[in-house]
Amino acid sequence: MAKHEILNFFEHRRDGAWICVKPFTLTTKVSSVDIRQGMRFDYGKRVGGVDLAEYLEQLGSQFGS
């Protein structure tokens, strides 16, 4: 999966949060984490060593969210 394809698993809300819309496993340099549908990610919430909301925002600005 190309890194920007992770955007297909999330919906970006007006309040800045990212909500998972279909489950997947996030694999980072430090761990693998199961992300379940409905999980909410706000800025500052680190998952597997990554601020997931910030990462998604960066990808969204490059590839569209």
PDB file of N, CA, C and O in Angstrom:
ATOM      1  N   MET A   1       0.857  -1.176   0.000  1.00  0.00           N
ATOM      2  CA  MET A   1       0.000   0.000   0.000  1.00  0.00           C
ATOM      3  C   MET A   1       0.901   1.237   0.000  1.00  0.00           C
ATOM      4  O   MET A   1       1.814   1.350   0.818  1.00  0.00           O
ATOM      5  N   ALA A   2       0.639   2.150  -0.914  1.00  0.00           N
ATOM      6  CA  ALA A   2       1.342   3.436  -0.924  1.00  0.00           C
ATOM      7  C   ALA A   2       0.928   4.224   0.321  1.00  0.00           C
ATOM      8  O   ALA A   2      -0.201   4.098   0.795  1.00  0.00           O
ATOM      9  N   LYS A   3       1.850   5.037   0.847  1.00  0.00           N
ATOM     10  CA  LYS A   3       1.568   5.696   2.130  1.00  0.00           C
ATOM     11  C   LYS A   3       0.319   6.571   2.100  1.00  0.00           C
ATOM     12  O   LYS A   3      -0.362   6.694   3.118  1.00  0.00           O
ATOM     13  N   HIS A   4       0.002   7.179   0.965  1.00  0.00           N
ATOM     14  CA  HIS A   4      -1.184   8.044   0.927  1.00  0.00           C
ATOM     15  C   HIS A   4      -2.494   7.255   0.924  1.00  0.00           C
ATOM     16  O   HIS A   4      -3.555   7.824   1.181  1.00  0.00           O
ATOM     17  N   GLU A   5      -2.434   5.958   0.637  1.00  0.00           N
ATOM     18  CA  GLU A   5      -3.645   5.141   0.615  1.00  0.00           C
ATOM     19  C   GLU A   5      -4.268   4.977   2.003  1.00  0.00           C
ATOM     20  O   GLU A   5      -5.424   4.570   2.114  1.00  0.00           O
ATOM     21  N   ILE A   6      -3.523   5.285   3.051  1.00  0.00           N
ATOM     22  CA  ILE A   6      -4.078   5.249   4.408  1.00  0.00           C
ATOM     23  C   ILE A   6      -5.254   6.222   4.531  1.00  0.00           C
ATOM     24  O   ILE A   6      -6.138   6.032   5.366  1.00  0.00           O
ATOM     25  N   LEU A   7      -5.260   7.259   3.699  1.00  0.00           N
ATOM     26  CA  LEU A   7      -6.366   8.236   3.727  1.00  0.00           C
ATOM     27  C   LEU A   7      -7.704   7.580   3.420  1.00  0.00           C
ATOM     28  O   LEU A   7      -8.743   8.077   3.853  1.00  0.00           O
ATOM     29  N   ASN A   8      -7.700   6.463   2.675  1.00  0.00           N
ATOM     30  CA  ASN A   8      -8.939   5.762   2.335  1.00  0.00           C
ATOM     31  C   ASN A   8      -9.605   5.126   3.549  1.00  0.00           C
ATOM     32  O   ASN A   8     -10.770   4.735   3.483  1.00  0.00           O
ATOM     33  N   PHE A   9      -8.876   5.021   4.652  1.00  0.00           N
ATOM     34  CA  PHE A   9      -9.391   4.392   5.857  1.00  0.00           C
ATOM     35  C   PHE A   9      -9.946   5.403   6.855  1.00  0.00           C
ATOM     36  O   PHE A   9     -10.397   5.022   7.936  1.00  0.00           O
ATOM     37  N   PHE A  10      -9.918   6.689   6.505  1.00  0.00           N
ATOM     38  CA  PHE A  10     -10.305   7.738   7.443  1.00  0.00           C
ATOM     39  C   PHE A  10     -11.219   8.769   6.809  1.00  0.00           C
ATOM     40  O   PHE A  10     -11.227   8.978   5.596  1.00  0.00           O
ATOM     41  N   GLU A  11     -11.988   9.402   7.683  1.00  0.00           N
ATOM     42  CA  GLU A  11     -12.801  10.565   7.316  1.00  0.00           C
ATOM     43  C   GLU A  11     -12.285  11.733   8.149  1.00  0.00           C
ATOM     44  O   GLU A  11     -12.077  11.595   9.354  1.00  0.00           O
ATOM     45  N   HIS A  12     -12.080  12.872   7.513  1.00  0.00           N
ATOM     46  CA  HIS A  12     -11.596  14.064   8.218  1.00  0.00           C
ATOM     47  C   HIS A  12     -12.800  14.894   8.635  1.00  0.00           C
ATOM     48  O   HIS A  12     -13.606  15.288   7.792  1.00  0.00           O
ATOM     49  N   ARG A  13     -12.925  15.161   9.920  1.00  0.00           N
ATOM     50  CA  ARG A  13     -14.049  15.916  10.453  1.00  0.00           C
ATOM     51  C   ARG A  13     -13.733  17.405  10.505  1.00  0.00           C
ATOM     52  O   ARG A  13     -12.568  17.801  10.504  1.00  0.00           O
ATOM     53  N   ARG A  14     -14.764  18.215  10.552  1.00  0.00           N
ATOM     54  CA  ARG A  14     -14.603  19.673  10.602  1.00  0.00           C
ATOM     55  C   ARG A  14     -13.835  20.139  11.833  1.00  0.00           C
ATOM     56  O   ARG A  14     -13.151  21.162  11.792  1.00  0.00           O
ATOM     57  N   ASP A  15     -13.945  19.392  12.926  1.00  0.00           N
ATOM     58  CA  ASP A  15     -13.247  19.791  14.155  1.00  0.00           C
ATOM     59  C   ASP A  15     -11.770  19.398  14.142  1.00  0.00           C
ATOM     60  O   ASP A  15     -11.067  19.610  15.130  1.00  0.00           O
ATOM     61  N   GLY A  16     -11.292  18.824  13.025  1.00  0.00           N
ATOM     62  CA  GLY A  16      -9.889  18.464  12.882  1.00  0.00           C
ATOM     63  C   GLY A  16      -9.577  17.011  13.188  1.00  0.00           C
ATOM     64  O   GLY A  16      -8.474  16.541  12.910  1.00  0.00           O
ATOM     65  N   ALA A  17     -10.537  16.296  13.757  1.00  0.00           N
ATOM     66  CA  ALA A  17     -10.323  14.888  14.097  1.00  0.00           C
ATOM     67  C   ALA A  17     -10.378  14.022  12.837  1.00  0.00           C
ATOM     68  O   ALA A  17     -10.981  14.390  11.829  1.00  0.00           O
ATOM     69  N   TRP A  18      -9.738  12.875  12.928  1.00  0.00           N
ATOM     70  CA  TRP A  18      -9.782  11.864  11.874  1.00  0.00           C
ATOM     71  C   TRP A  18     -10.453  10.628  12.469  1.00  0.00           C
ATOM     72  O   TRP A  18     -10.052  10.149  13.530  1.00  0.00           O
ATOM     73  N   ILE A  19     -11.481  10.110  11.781  1.00  0.00           N
ATOM     74  CA  ILE A  19     -12.247   8.962  12.256  1.00  0.00           C
ATOM     75  C   ILE A  19     -12.006   7.794  11.298  1.00  0.00           C
ATOM     76  O   ILE A  19     -12.129   7.939  10.081  1.00  0.00           O
ATOM     77  N   CYS A  20     -11.662   6.641  11.863  1.00  0.00           N
ATOM     78  CA  CYS A  20     -11.445   5.449  11.047  1.00  0.00           C
ATOM     79  C   CYS A  20     -12.794   4.953  10.507  1.00  0.00           C
ATOM     80  O   CYS A  20     -13.745   4.782  11.269  1.00  0.00           O
ATOM     81  N   VAL A  21     -12.869   4.726   9.197  1.00  0.00           N
ATOM     82  CA  VAL A  21     -14.109   4.268   8.582  1.00  0.00           C
ATOM     83  C   VAL A  21     -14.056   2.803   8.168  1.00  0.00           C
ATOM     84  O   VAL A  21     -15.088   2.212   7.852  1.00  0.00           O
ATOM     85  N   LYS A  22     -12.861   2.211   8.167  1.00  0.00           N
ATOM     86  CA  LYS A  22     -12.733   0.769   7.960  1.00  0.00           C
ATOM     87  C   LYS A  22     -11.448   0.298   8.634  1.00  0.00           C
ATOM     88  O   LYS A  22     -10.420   0.971   8.569  1.00  0.00           O
ATOM     89  N   PRO A  23     -11.518  -0.864   9.282  1.00  0.00           N
ATOM     90  CA  PRO A  23     -10.393  -1.326  10.095  1.00  0.00           C
ATOM     91  C   PRO A  23      -9.172  -1.714   9.263  1.00  0.00           C
ATOM     92  O   PRO A  23      -9.281  -2.133   8.110  1.00  0.00           O
ATOM     93  N   PHE A  24      -8.013  -1.559   9.890  1.00  0.00           N
ATOM     94  CA  PHE A  24      -6.753  -1.971   9.277  1.00  0.00           C
ATOM     95  C   PHE A  24      -5.692  -2.054  10.363  1.00  0.00           C
ATOM     96  O   PHE A  24      -5.934  -1.660  11.504  1.00  0.00           O
ATOM     97  N   THR A  25      -4.538  -2.558  10.019  1.00  0.00           N
ATOM     98  CA  THR A  25      -3.416  -2.614  10.960  1.00  0.00           C
ATOM     99  C   THR A  25      -2.390  -1.588  10.541  1.00  0.00           C
ATOM    100  O   THR A  25      -1.898  -1.606   9.412  1.00  0.00           O
ATOM    101  N   LEU A  26      -2.071  -0.692  11.461  1.00  0.00           N
ATOM    102  CA  LEU A  26      -1.059   0.330  11.246  1.00  0.00           C
ATOM    103  C   LEU A  26       0.287  -0.237  11.692  1.00  0.00           C
ATOM    104  O   LEU A  26       0.448  -0.615  12.852  1.00  0.00           O
ATOM    105  N   THR A  27       1.242  -0.298  10.783  1.00  0.00           N
ATOM    106  CA  THR A  27       2.572  -0.802  11.115  1.00  0.00           C
ATOM    107  C   THR A  27       3.563   0.347  11.012  1.00  0.00           C
ATOM    108  O   THR A  27       3.715   0.966   9.958  1.00  0.00           O
ATOM    109  N   THR A  28       4.240   0.623  12.134  1.00  0.00           N
ATOM    110  CA  THR A  28       5.239   1.686  12.185  1.00  0.00           C
ATOM    111  C   THR A  28       6.593   1.055  12.504  1.00  0.00           C
ATOM    112  O   THR A  28       6.712  -0.166  12.608  1.00  0.00           O
ATOM    113  N   LYS A  29       7.599   1.895  12.657  1.00  0.00           N
ATOM    114  CA  LYS A  29       8.932   1.396  12.999  1.00  0.00           C
ATOM    115  C   LYS A  29       8.968   0.724  14.360  1.00  0.00           C
ATOM    116  O   LYS A  29       9.797  -0.154  14.599  1.00  0.00           O
ATOM    117  N   VAL A  30       8.062   1.133  15.266  1.00  0.00           N
ATOM    118  CA  VAL A  30       8.116   0.617  16.633  1.00  0.00           C
ATOM    119  C   VAL A  30       7.048  -0.422  16.970  1.00  0.00           C
ATOM    120  O   VAL A  30       7.208  -1.159  17.943  1.00  0.00           O
ATOM    121  N   SER A  31       5.957  -0.505  16.191  1.00  0.00           N
ATOM    122  CA  SER A  31       4.905  -1.468  16.538  1.00  0.00           C
ATOM    123  C   SER A  31       3.877  -1.624  15.428  1.00  0.00           C
ATOM    124  O   SER A  31       3.875  -0.893  14.437  1.00  0.00           O
ATOM    125  N   SER A  32       3.006  -2.600  15.631  1.00  0.00           N
ATOM    126  CA  SER A  32       1.822  -2.780  14.787  1.00  0.00           C
ATOM    127  C   SER A  32       0.603  -2.609  15.681  1.00  0.00           C
ATOM    128  O   SER A  32       0.531  -3.195  16.761  1.00  0.00           O
ATOM    129  N   VAL A  33      -0.354  -1.806  15.228  1.00  0.00           N
ATOM    130  CA  VAL A  33      -1.525  -1.484  16.040  1.00  0.00           C
ATOM    131  C   VAL A  33      -2.774  -1.707  15.198  1.00  0.00           C
ATOM    132  O   VAL A  33      -2.871  -1.220  14.071  1.00  0.00           O
ATOM    133  N   ASP A  34      -3.739  -2.454  15.762  1.00  0.00           N
ATOM    134  CA  ASP A  34      -5.024  -2.634  15.088  1.00  0.00           C
ATOM    135  C   ASP A  34      -5.858  -1.380  15.282  1.00  0.00           C
ATOM    136  O   ASP A  34      -6.125  -0.966  16.410  1.00  0.00           O
ATOM    137  N   ILE A  35      -6.266  -0.781  14.172  1.00  0.00           N
ATOM    138  CA  ILE A  35      -7.108   0.414  14.190  1.00  0.00           C
ATOM    139  C   ILE A  35      -8.521  -0.035  13.821  1.00  0.00           C
ATOM    140  O   ILE A  35      -8.748  -0.586  12.744  1.00  0.00           O
ATOM    141  N   ARG A  36      -9.460   0.208  14.722  1.00  0.00           N
ATOM    142  CA  ARG A  36     -10.834  -0.246  14.524  1.00  0.00           C
ATOM    143  C   ARG A  36     -11.725   0.870  13.974  1.00  0.00           C
ATOM    144  O   ARG A  36     -11.485   2.056  14.198  1.00  0.00           O
ATOM    145  N   GLN A  37     -12.743   0.454  13.259  1.00  0.00           N
ATOM    146  CA  GLN A  37     -13.718   1.400  12.732  1.00  0.00           C
ATOM    147  C   GLN A  37     -14.314   2.203  13.880  1.00  0.00           C
ATOM    148  O   GLN A  37     -14.683   1.647  14.915  1.00  0.00           O
ATOM    149  N   GLY A  38     -14.404   3.513  13.688  1.00  0.00           N
ATOM    150  CA  GLY A  38     -14.979   4.396  14.693  1.00  0.00           C
ATOM    151  C   GLY A  38     -13.958   5.038  15.618  1.00  0.00           C
ATOM    152  O   GLY A  38     -14.290   5.970  16.351  1.00  0.00           O
ATOM    153  N   MET A  39     -12.713   4.551  15.597  1.00  0.00           N
ATOM    154  CA  MET A  39     -11.689   5.164  16.452  1.00  0.00           C
ATOM    155  C   MET A  39     -11.426   6.583  15.984  1.00  0.00           C
ATOM    156  O   MET A  39     -11.375   6.861  14.785  1.00  0.00           O
ATOM    157  N   ARG A  40     -11.259   7.481  16.956  1.00  0.00           N
ATOM    158  CA  ARG A  40     -11.056   8.899  16.684  1.00  0.00           C
ATOM    159  C   ARG A  40      -9.612   9.279  17.016  1.00  0.00           C
ATOM    160  O   ARG A  40      -9.061   8.862  18.035  1.00  0.00           O
ATOM    161  N   PHE A  41      -9.018  10.076  16.134  1.00  0.00           N
ATOM    162  CA  PHE A  41      -7.647  10.526  16.340  1.00  0.00           C
ATOM    163  C   PHE A  41      -7.589  12.043  16.239  1.00  0.00           C
ATOM    164  O   PHE A  41      -7.901  12.635  15.206  1.00  0.00           O
ATOM    165  N   ASP A  42      -7.180  12.651  17.350  1.00  0.00           N
ATOM    166  CA  ASP A  42      -7.004  14.097  17.430  1.00  0.00           C
ATOM    167  C   ASP A  42      -5.512  14.396  17.467  1.00  0.00           C
ATOM    168  O   ASP A  42      -4.703  13.514  17.757  1.00  0.00           O
ATOM    169  N   TYR A  43      -5.150  15.637  17.174  1.00  0.00           N
ATOM    170  CA  TYR A  43      -3.749  16.042  17.238  1.00  0.00           C
ATOM    171  C   TYR A  43      -3.176  15.731  18.617  1.00  0.00           C
ATOM    172  O   TYR A  43      -3.822  15.956  19.640  1.00  0.00           O
ATOM    173  N   GLY A  44      -1.966  15.216  18.624  1.00  0.00           N
ATOM    174  CA  GLY A  44      -1.281  14.899  19.867  1.00  0.00           C
ATOM    175  C   GLY A  44      -1.464  13.472  20.338  1.00  0.00           C
ATOM    176  O   GLY A  44      -0.730  13.016  21.214  1.00  0.00           O
ATOM    177  N   LYS A  45      -2.437  12.748  19.770  1.00  0.00           N
ATOM    178  CA  LYS A  45      -2.652  11.352  20.156  1.00  0.00           C
ATOM    179  C   LYS A  45      -1.707  10.478  19.339  1.00  0.00           C
ATOM    180  O   LYS A  45      -1.856  10.333  18.126  1.00  0.00           O
ATOM    181  N   ARG A  46      -0.727   9.899  20.039  1.00  0.00           N
ATOM    182  CA  ARG A  46       0.299   9.109  19.366  1.00  0.00           C
ATOM    183  C   ARG A  46      -0.113   7.643  19.333  1.00  0.00           C
ATOM    184  O   ARG A  46      -0.599   7.088  20.318  1.00  0.00           O
ATOM    185  N   VAL A  47       0.096   7.038  18.173  1.00  0.00           N
ATOM    186  CA  VAL A  47      -0.209   5.627  17.969  1.00  0.00           C
ATOM    187  C   VAL A  47       1.018   5.007  17.306  1.00  0.00           C
ATOM    188  O   VAL A  47       1.427   5.437  16.227  1.00  0.00           O
ATOM    189  N   GLY A  48       1.595   4.014  17.939  1.00  0.00           N
ATOM    190  CA  GLY A  48       2.792   3.395  17.381  1.00  0.00           C
ATOM    191  C   GLY A  48       3.927   4.389  17.196  1.00  0.00           C
ATOM    192  O   GLY A  48       4.753   4.237  16.296  1.00  0.00           O
ATOM    193  N   GLY A  49       3.967   5.406  18.051  1.00  0.00           N
ATOM    194  CA  GLY A  49       5.015   6.415  17.975  1.00  0.00           C
ATOM    195  C   GLY A  49       4.743   7.538  16.994  1.00  0.00           C
ATOM    196  O   GLY A  49       5.607   8.388  16.781  1.00  0.00           O
ATOM    197  N   VAL A  50       3.556   7.561  16.387  1.00  0.00           N
ATOM    198  CA  VAL A  50       3.214   8.560  15.363  1.00  0.00           C
ATOM    199  C   VAL A  50       2.001   9.366  15.814  1.00  0.00           C
ATOM    200  O   VAL A  50       1.026   8.800  16.308  1.00  0.00           O
ATOM    201  N   ASP A  51       2.059  10.693  15.644  1.00  0.00           N
ATOM    202  CA  ASP A  51       0.870  11.521  15.834  1.00  0.00           C
ATOM    203  C   ASP A  51       0.035  11.322  14.579  1.00  0.00           C
ATOM    204  O   ASP A  51       0.254  11.983  13.563  1.00  0.00           O
ATOM    205  N   LEU A  52      -0.917  10.409  14.657  1.00  0.00           N
ATOM    206  CA  LEU A  52      -1.644   9.968  13.468  1.00  0.00           C
ATOM    207  C   LEU A  52      -2.433  11.092  12.814  1.00  0.00           C
ATOM    208  O   LEU A  52      -2.462  11.177  11.586  1.00  0.00           O
ATOM    209  N   ALA A  53      -3.071  11.952  13.587  1.00  0.00           N
ATOM    210  CA  ALA A  53      -3.839  13.060  13.008  1.00  0.00           C
ATOM    211  C   ALA A  53      -2.916  13.997  12.225  1.00  0.00           C
ATOM    212  O   ALA A  53      -3.258  14.431  11.125  1.00  0.00           O
ATOM    213  N   GLU A  54      -1.770  14.301  12.783  1.00  0.00           N
ATOM    214  CA  GLU A  54      -0.817  15.174  12.086  1.00  0.00           C
ATOM    215  C   GLU A  54      -0.316  14.523  10.802  1.00  0.00           C
ATOM    216  O   GLU A  54      -0.211  15.179   9.765  1.00  0.00           O
ATOM    217  N   TYR A  55      -0.008  13.240  10.875  1.00  0.00           N
ATOM    218  CA  TYR A  55       0.460  12.499   9.697  1.00  0.00           C
ATOM    219  C   TYR A  55      -0.601  12.496   8.596  1.00  0.00           C
ATOM    220  O   TYR A  55      -0.295  12.751   7.431  1.00  0.00           O
ATOM    221  N   LEU A  56      -1.842  12.207   8.969  1.00  0.00           N
ATOM    222  CA  LEU A  56      -2.933  12.190   7.995  1.00  0.00           C
ATOM    223  C   LEU A  56      -3.156  13.577   7.389  1.00  0.00           C
ATOM    224  O   LEU A  56      -3.421  13.702   6.194  1.00  0.00           O
ATOM    225  N   GLU A  57      -3.047  14.607   8.212  1.00  0.00           N
ATOM    226  CA  GLU A  57      -3.209  15.975   7.728  1.00  0.00           C
ATOM    227  C   GLU A  57      -2.141  16.302   6.681  1.00  0.00           C
ATOM    228  O   GLU A  57      -2.442  16.913   5.655  1.00  0.00           O
ATOM    229  N   GLN A  58      -0.901  15.897   6.939  1.00  0.00           N
ATOM    230  CA  GLN A  58       0.177  16.136   5.989  1.00  0.00           C
ATOM    231  C   GLN A  58      -0.080  15.411   4.676  1.00  0.00           C
ATOM    232  O   GLN A  58       0.098  15.985   3.602  1.00  0.00           O
ATOM    233  N   LEU A  59      -0.495  14.153   4.757  1.00  0.00           N
ATOM    234  CA  LEU A  59      -0.807  13.392   3.551  1.00  0.00           C
ATOM    235  C   LEU A  59      -1.998  14.002   2.815  1.00  0.00           C
ATOM    236  O   LEU A  59      -2.002  14.090   1.587  1.00  0.00           O
ATOM    237  N   GLY A  60      -3.011  14.423   3.582  1.00  0.00           N
ATOM    238  CA  GLY A  60      -4.198  15.026   2.980  1.00  0.00           C
ATOM    239  C   GLY A  60      -3.865  16.290   2.212  1.00  0.00           C
ATOM    240  O   GLY A  60      -4.450  16.550   1.160  1.00  0.00           O
ATOM    241  N   SER A  61      -2.928  17.081   2.730  1.00  0.00           N
ATOM    242  CA  SER A  61      -2.566  18.307   2.033  1.00  0.00           C
ATOM    243  C   SER A  61      -1.785  18.017   0.755  1.00  0.00           C
ATOM    244  O   SER A  61      -1.811  18.812  -0.184  1.00  0.00           O
ATOM    245  N   GLN A  62      -1.092  16.883   0.718  1.00  0.00           N
ATOM    246  CA  GLN A  62      -0.328  16.508  -0.478  1.00  0.00           C
ATOM    247  C   GLN A  62      -1.184  15.781  -1.512  1.00  0.00           C
ATOM    248  O   GLN A  62      -1.039  16.004  -2.714  1.00  0.00           O
ATOM    249  N   PHE A  63      -2.074  14.911  -1.039  1.00  0.00           N
ATOM    250  CA  PHE A  63      -2.802  14.027  -1.942  1.00  0.00           C
ATOM    251  C   PHE A  63      -4.313  14.240  -1.940  1.00  0.00           C
ATOM    252  O   PHE A  63      -5.026  13.601  -2.714  1.00  0.00           O
ATOM    253  N   GLY A  64      -4.812  15.128  -1.081  1.00  0.00           N
ATOM    254  CA  GLY A  64      -6.269  15.350  -0.963  1.00  0.00           C
ATOM    255  C   GLY A  64      -6.841  14.434   0.094  1.00  0.00           C
ATOM    256  O   GLY A  64      -6.483  13.259   0.163  1.00  0.00           O
ATOM    257  N   SER A  65      -7.732  14.967   0.921  1.00  0.00           N
ATOM    258  CA  SER A  65      -8.292  14.147   2.010  1.00  0.00           C
ATOM    259  C   SER A  65      -9.755  13.893   1.816  1.00  0.00           C
ATOM    260  O   SER A  65     -10.380  13.222   2.638  1.00  0.00           O
TER     261      SER A  65
END
